Amino acid sequence: MDFETYRQDVFRTVRPETPERERLLIAALGLCGESGEVAENVKKALFQGHALETSALRDELGDVLWYFVFLCETAGLTVEEVMEANVAKRRKRYPDGFSSERSRQREDTK
């Protein structure tokens, strides 16, 4: 599936009359909730002796993606610009790749 098809399908499942304020709230809370389900799946696998449920993980990551795309679009952002800004931030923060030392000495956290 290509991204544009996915993006269009996200909005196929949104009520068009939903006000922007409610869209923002639905998207932010949904993103938090679904991220929590991803974390729960991994937590159970790492700390409670469960097998990693990859099909459930895939489904929850799909829900995270749905809310992420919905939030980006509702806020007037494109996924591409979010990705580009994130890459630029990480390249500035870790110009030679990740290092523990640079992580501890980050100026943007002081």
Backbone as numpy.savetxt, mean C-alpha at the origin, in Angstrom:
# Nx Ny Nz CAx CAy CAz Cx Cy Cz
-2.84 -9.01 -16.17 -3.69 -7.83 -16.17 -2.80 -6.59 -16.17
-3.17 -5.60 -16.93 -2.41 -4.35 -16.92 -3.02 -3.38 -15.89
-2.23 -2.40 -15.51 -2.63 -1.50 -14.43 -3.89 -0.70 -14.78
-3.99 -0.20 -15.99 -5.15 0.63 -16.35 -6.44 -0.17 -16.25
-6.42 -1.41 -16.65 -7.60 -2.27 -16.51 -7.95 -2.42 -15.03
-6.93 -2.63 -14.22 -7.16 -2.76 -12.78 -7.75 -1.47 -12.20
-7.15 -0.33 -12.56 -7.62 0.96 -12.05 -9.08 1.18 -12.40
-9.45 0.89 -13.62 -10.84 1.05 -14.04 -11.76 0.13 -13.24
-11.29 -1.07 -12.95 -12.12 -2.00 -12.20 -12.29 -1.56 -10.75
-11.29 -0.90 -10.20 -11.45 -0.35 -8.85 -12.66 0.57 -8.84
-12.74 1.45 -9.79 -13.82 2.43 -9.79 -15.15 1.86 -10.28
-15.11 0.69 -10.86 -16.35 -0.01 -11.20 -17.07 -0.43 -9.92
-16.29 -0.62 -8.85 -16.86 -1.12 -7.60 -16.96 -0.03 -6.52
-16.96 1.22 -6.95 -17.15 2.35 -6.04 -18.46 3.03 -6.41
-19.26 3.34 -5.39 -20.49 4.10 -5.67 -20.10 5.49 -6.16
-20.54 5.89 -7.34 -20.15 7.18 -7.91 -20.60 8.37 -7.06
-21.69 8.23 -6.33 -22.21 9.36 -5.55 -21.49 9.55 -4.21
-20.55 8.68 -3.89 -19.84 8.81 -2.61 -19.03 10.10 -2.60
-19.27 10.99 -1.62 -18.52 12.25 -1.56 -17.02 12.02 -1.32
-16.22 12.97 -1.76 -14.76 12.85 -1.64 -14.32 12.60 -0.20
-14.90 13.32 0.74 -14.52 13.15 2.14 -14.71 11.71 2.59
-15.84 11.13 2.22 -16.10 9.73 2.57 -15.18 8.79 1.83
-14.87 9.10 0.59 -13.93 8.26 -0.18 -12.57 8.23 0.50
-12.12 9.40 0.94 -10.82 9.45 1.62 -10.83 8.61 2.89
-11.90 8.72 3.65 -12.00 7.97 4.89 -12.10 6.47 4.63
-12.94 6.08 3.69 -13.07 4.66 3.33 -11.71 4.11 2.89
-11.02 4.86 2.05 -9.74 4.39 1.51 -8.69 4.27 2.61
-8.56 5.28 3.45 -7.53 5.25 4.50 -7.81 4.15 5.53
-9.05 4.05 5.97 -9.39 3.02 6.95 -9.31 1.63 6.34
-9.74 1.50 5.10 -9.65 0.21 4.43 -8.21 -0.23 4.25
-7.35 0.70 3.89 -5.93 0.39 3.72 -5.32 -0.09 5.04
-5.66 0.57 6.12 -5.17 0.15 7.44 -5.70 -1.24 7.80
-6.97 -1.45 7.61 -7.58 -2.73 7.96 -7.00 -3.89 7.17
-6.88 -3.71 5.87 -6.36 -4.79 5.03 -4.87 -5.03 5.28
-4.12 -3.96 5.56 -2.71 -4.13 5.92 -2.58 -4.93 7.20
-3.49 -4.70 8.13 -3.51 -5.47 9.36 -3.75 -6.95 9.11
-4.60 -7.27 8.13 -4.84 -8.67 7.80 -3.61 -9.32 7.18
-2.86 -8.56 6.39 -1.59 -9.05 5.84 -0.64 -9.34 7.00
-0.52 -8.39 7.91 0.38 -8.56 9.05 -0.02 -9.75 9.91
-1.32 -9.94 10.11 -1.82 -11.07 10.90 -1.43 -12.40 10.27
-1.55 -12.49 8.96 -1.19 -13.71 8.24 0.30 -14.03 8.45
1.14 -13.03 8.29 2.59 -13.23 8.45 2.93 -13.52 9.90
2.30 -12.82 10.84 2.54 -13.05 12.27 2.25 -14.49 12.66
1.12 -15.00 12.20 0.76 -16.39 12.52 1.79 -17.37 11.98
2.29 -17.08 10.77 3.28 -17.97 10.16 4.62 -17.90 10.90
5.02 -16.72 11.30 6.34 -16.57 11.91 6.38 -16.88 13.40
5.28 -16.62 14.10 5.33 -16.72 15.55 4.37 -17.73 16.17
3.43 -18.26 15.38 2.43 -19.15 15.96 2.41 -20.53 15.30
3.39 -20.81 14.49 3.52 -22.14 13.93 2.59 -22.47 12.78
1.89 -21.49 12.24 1.02 -21.73 11.09 1.85 -21.74 9.80
1.32 -22.39 8.80 1.92 -22.27 7.47 1.54 -20.90 6.91
2.43 -20.32 6.13 2.10 -19.07 5.47 0.99 -19.35 4.47
-0.13 -18.72 4.64 -1.28 -18.93 3.75 -1.15 -18.02 2.54
-0.45 -18.49 1.53 -0.15 -17.63 0.39 -1.39 -17.22 -0.39
-2.39 -18.09 -0.46 -3.60 -17.68 -1.19 -4.34 -16.59 -0.43
-4.40 -16.70 0.89 -5.02 -15.65 1.71 -4.19 -14.38 1.64
-2.86 -14.54 1.67 -1.96 -13.38 1.57 -2.18 -12.66 0.24
-2.28 -13.43 -0.83 -2.54 -12.84 -2.15 -3.84 -12.05 -2.15
-4.88 -12.63 -1.56 -6.18 -11.96 -1.52 -6.12 -10.67 -0.70
-5.46 -10.71 0.44 -5.36 -9.51 1.29 -4.49 -8.45 0.63
-3.40 -8.87 -0.02 -2.58 -7.90 -0.75 -3.37 -7.27 -1.88
-4.25 -8.04 -2.51 -5.13 -7.47 -3.53 -6.04 -6.41 -2.94
-6.55 -6.66 -1.73 -7.39 -5.66 -1.07 -6.58 -4.41 -0.71
-5.32 -4.62 -0.25 -4.44 -3.48 0.02 -4.25 -2.66 -1.26
-4.00 -3.35 -2.36 -3.81 -2.66 -3.64 -5.06 -1.89 -4.04
-6.24 -2.49 -3.86 -7.50 -1.82 -4.19 -7.61 -0.50 -3.44
-7.42 -0.55 -2.12 -7.54 0.67 -1.31 -6.43 1.67 -1.64
-5.23 1.18 -1.93 -4.12 2.07 -2.30 -4.45 2.83 -3.58
-4.89 2.13 -4.60 -5.25 2.78 -5.86 -6.41 3.75 -5.64
-7.40 3.32 -4.88 -8.56 4.17 -4.59 -8.13 5.45 -3.87
-7.24 5.32 -2.88 -6.78 6.49 -2.13 -5.95 7.42 -3.02
-5.06 6.86 -3.79 -4.26 7.70 -4.71 -5.17 8.52 -5.61
-6.08 7.86 -6.27 -6.96 8.54 -7.23 -7.85 9.56 -6.55
-8.37 9.21 -5.37 -9.25 10.13 -4.65 -8.49 11.38 -4.23
-7.21 11.21 -3.89 -6.38 12.34 -3.46 -5.78 13.11 -4.64
-6.07 12.69 -5.85 -5.55 13.38 -7.03 -4.12 13.00 -7.37
-3.70 11.84 -6.91 -2.35 11.36 -7.20 -2.44 10.19 -8.16
-1.39 9.99 -8.93 -1.32 8.78 -9.72 -0.40 7.80 -9.00
-0.63 6.53 -9.22 0.25 5.52 -8.64 1.67 5.73 -9.14
1.81 6.10 -10.40 3.14 6.32 -10.98 3.88 7.44 -10.25
3.19 8.54 -9.94 3.90 9.62 -9.26 4.24 9.24 -7.82
3.42 8.43 -7.18 3.74 7.94 -5.84 4.98 7.06 -5.91
5.04 6.18 -6.90 6.21 5.31 -7.07 7.46 6.14 -7.34
7.36 7.11 -8.24 8.52 7.94 -8.58 9.02 8.71 -7.37
8.11 9.28 -6.58 8.51 10.03 -5.39 9.16 9.11 -4.37
8.65 7.90 -4.24 9.22 6.95 -3.30 10.62 6.52 -3.71
10.81 6.28 -5.00 12.14 5.91 -5.49 13.11 7.06 -5.26
12.69 8.30 -5.56 13.57 9.46 -5.36 13.95 9.61 -3.89
12.99 9.41 -2.99 13.25 9.51 -1.56 14.26 8.46 -1.12
14.06 7.21 -1.57 14.98 6.15 -1.17 16.36 6.30 -1.78
16.43 6.81 -3.00 17.75 7.04 -3.63 18.50 8.13 -2.90
17.80 9.15 -2.43 18.45 10.21 -1.65 18.90 9.66 -0.30
18.05 8.89 0.32 18.32 8.34 1.65 19.42 7.28 1.61
19.41 6.45 0.58 20.37 5.35 0.45 20.97 5.36 -0.95
21.86 6.32 -1.25 22.37 6.46 -2.61 23.18 5.24 -3.09
23.76 4.52 -2.17 24.56 3.34 -2.54 23.87 2.04 -2.15
22.57 2.09 -1.95 21.82 0.93 -1.48 21.69 0.98 0.04
20.85 0.12 0.58 20.60 0.14 2.02 21.86 -0.18 2.81
22.02 0.54 3.91 23.05 0.18 4.89 22.50 0.50 6.27
22.83 -0.34 7.24 22.37 -0.13 8.62 22.88 1.20 9.15
24.12 1.52 8.83 24.72 2.77 9.31 23.93 3.98 8.82
23.64 4.02 7.52 22.86 5.15 6.99 21.46 5.17 7.58
20.92 4.03 7.87 19.59 3.97 8.48 19.62 4.60 9.87
20.66 4.33 10.62 20.77 4.89 11.98 21.10 6.37 11.95
21.76 6.85 10.91 22.22 8.22 10.83 21.36 9.10 9.93
20.15 8.66 9.62 19.29 9.42 8.73 18.98 10.80 9.30
19.17 11.81 8.47 18.90 13.18 8.90 17.40 13.46 8.96
16.62 12.79 8.16 15.19 13.07 8.11 14.44 12.50 9.32
15.10 11.82 10.22 14.43 11.30 11.42 14.89 12.02 12.68
15.77 12.99 12.53 16.27 13.72 13.71 15.45 14.95 13.97
